[in-house]
Amino acid sequence: ITRLRLYEDSARKGSVIIQGLEEVQVHSKREVYQILEKGSAKRQTAATLMNAHSSRSHTVFTVTVHMKESSVEGEEVLRIGKLNLVDLAGSENVGRSGAMDKRAREAGNINQSLLTLGRVITCLVERAPHIPYRESKLTRLLQDSLGGRTKTSIIATISPAGIN
């Protein structure tokens, strides 16, 4: 397992630098899909009693779009937009999933980061004076996309199985 190391970006307030991150410039949808497939192939999964292909990590795919436009005055304006596609590993009951040792620790880490994400969202909704972004690498990484002038959509896949 590779430990994800995050550092403050001194050039851009509130942003982070991720050690070992691969940033690729693309010019077509096809190139974007190829990179998505490459990342998906690196995703860690393992069998548990509840799921044959259980995600053992969260996945974050960030697309940053740079657009040059001409203003009415003829000046060139650079607009930058950022889209995070986040696939969260699911919360898991360690006892029911049969996870042991390494898998149990993974499940605990996944559950902890999901709980922190929930606390961050609650604090944002309640306009709390302190938002606990730094309590999880996931929330720290997504900090600039969770608060401020951002739009967030969540799609949840929920199993109707009685075991869940």
Contacts in CASP RR format, 6 or more apart in sequence:
PFRMAT RR
TARGET T0000
AUTHOR 0000-0000-0000
METHOD contacts of the structure
MODEL  1
ITRLRLYEDSARKGSVIIQGLEEVQVHSKREVYQILEKGSAKRQTAATLM
NAHSSRSHTVFTVTVHMKESSVEGEEVLRIGKLNLVDLAGSENVGRSGAM
DKRAREAGNINQSLLTLGRVITCLVERAPHIPYRESKLTRLLQDSLGGRT
KTSIIATISPAGIN
1 44 0 8 1.000
4 18 0 8 1.000
4 19 0 8 1.000
4 137 0 8 1.000
5 18 0 8 1.000
5 19 0 8 1.000
6 16 0 8 1.000
6 17 0 8 1.000
6 18 0 8 1.000
6 19 0 8 1.000
6 137 0 8 1.000
6 140 0 8 1.000
6 141 0 8 1.000
7 16 0 8 1.000
7 17 0 8 1.000
7 18 0 8 1.000
7 19 0 8 1.000
8 14 0 8 1.000
8 15 0 8 1.000
8 16 0 8 1.000
8 17 0 8 1.000
9 15 0 8 1.000
9 16 0 8 1.000
9 17 0 8 1.000
14 143 0 8 1.000
14 144 0 8 1.000
15 144 0 8 1.000
16 140 0 8 1.000
16 141 0 8 1.000
16 143 0 8 1.000
18 141 0 8 1.000
24 31 0 8 1.000
24 35 0 8 1.000
26 32 0 8 1.000
26 35 0 8 1.000
32 63 0 8 1.000
35 61 0 8 1.000
36 61 0 8 1.000
39 59 0 8 1.000
39 61 0 8 1.000
40 59 0 8 1.000
43 55 0 8 1.000
43 57 0 8 1.000
43 59 0 8 1.000
44 55 0 8 1.000
44 56 0 8 1.000
44 57 0 8 1.000
45 53 0 8 1.000
45 54 0 8 1.000
45 55 0 8 1.000
45 56 0 8 1.000
46 54 0 8 1.000
46 56 0 8 1.000
46 103 0 8 1.000
47 53 0 8 1.000
47 54 0 8 1.000
48 54 0 8 1.000
48 92 0 8 1.000
48 97 0 8 1.000
48 98 0 8 1.000
48 99 0 8 1.000
48 103 0 8 1.000
49 96 0 8 1.000
49 97 0 8 1.000
49 98 0 8 1.000
50 92 0 8 1.000
50 93 0 8 1.000
50 96 0 8 1.000
50 97 0 8 1.000
50 163 0 8 1.000
50 164 0 8 1.000
51 97 0 8 1.000
54 89 0 8 1.000
54 90 0 8 1.000
54 92 0 8 1.000
54 97 0 8 1.000
55 87 0 8 1.000
55 89 0 8 1.000
55 90 0 8 1.000
56 89 0 8 1.000
56 103 0 8 1.000
56 106 0 8 1.000
56 110 0 8 1.000
57 89 0 8 1.000
57 106 0 8 1.000
57 110 0 8 1.000
58 86 0 8 1.000
58 87 0 8 1.000
58 88 0 8 1.000
58 89 0 8 1.000
58 110 0 8 1.000
58 113 0 8 1.000
58 138 0 8 1.000
59 86 0 8 1.000
59 87 0 8 1.000
60 84 0 8 1.000
60 85 0 8 1.000
60 86 0 8 1.000
60 138 0 8 1.000
60 141 0 8 1.000
60 142 0 8 1.000
61 84 0 8 1.000
61 85 0 8 1.000
61 86 0 8 1.000
62 82 0 8 1.000
62 83 0 8 1.000
62 84 0 8 1.000
62 85 0 8 1.000
63 82 0 8 1.000
63 83 0 8 1.000
63 85 0 8 1.000
64 80 0 8 1.000
64 81 0 8 1.000
64 82 0 8 1.000
64 83 0 8 1.000
65 80 0 8 1.000
65 81 0 8 1.000
65 82 0 8 1.000
65 83 0 8 1.000
66 78 0 8 1.000
66 79 0 8 1.000
66 80 0 8 1.000
66 81 0 8 1.000
67 78 0 8 1.000
67 79 0 8 1.000
67 80 0 8 1.000
67 81 0 8 1.000
68 76 0 8 1.000
68 77 0 8 1.000
68 78 0 8 1.000
68 79 0 8 1.000
69 76 0 8 1.000
69 77 0 8 1.000
69 79 0 8 1.000
70 76 0 8 1.000
70 77 0 8 1.000
71 77 0 8 1.000
82 144 0 8 1.000
82 145 0 8 1.000
84 142 0 8 1.000
84 145 0 8 1.000
86 142 0 8 1.000
88 114 0 8 1.000
88 117 0 8 1.000
88 138 0 8 1.000
89 110 0 8 1.000
90 110 0 8 1.000
90 114 0 8 1.000
91 110 0 8 1.000
91 111 0 8 1.000
91 114 0 8 1.000
92 99 0 8 1.000
92 107 0 8 1.000
92 108 0 8 1.000
92 110 0 8 1.000
92 111 0 8 1.000
94 104 0 8 1.000
94 107 0 8 1.000
94 108 0 8 1.000
96 163 0 8 1.000
97 103 0 8 1.000
97 107 0 8 1.000
99 106 0 8 1.000
99 107 0 8 1.000
112 136 0 8 1.000
113 136 0 8 1.000
113 137 0 8 1.000
113 138 0 8 1.000
113 139 0 8 1.000
116 132 0 8 1.000
116 135 0 8 1.000
116 136 0 8 1.000
116 138 0 8 1.000
116 139 0 8 1.000
117 136 0 8 1.000
117 138 0 8 1.000
117 139 0 8 1.000
119 132 0 8 1.000
119 135 0 8 1.000
120 131 0 8 1.000
120 132 0 8 1.000
120 133 0 8 1.000
120 139 0 8 1.000
120 146 0 8 1.000
121 146 0 8 1.000
122 128 0 8 1.000
123 130 0 8 1.000
123 131 0 8 1.000
123 132 0 8 1.000
124 131 0 8 1.000
124 146 0 8 1.000
124 147 0 8 1.000
131 147 0 8 1.000
132 139 0 8 1.000
133 139 0 8 1.000
133 140 0 8 1.000
133 143 0 8 1.000
133 146 0 8 1.000
134 140 0 8 1.000
139 146 0 8 1.000
144 150 0 8 1.000
145 152 0 8 1.000
146 152 0 8 1.000
158 164 0 8 1.000
END
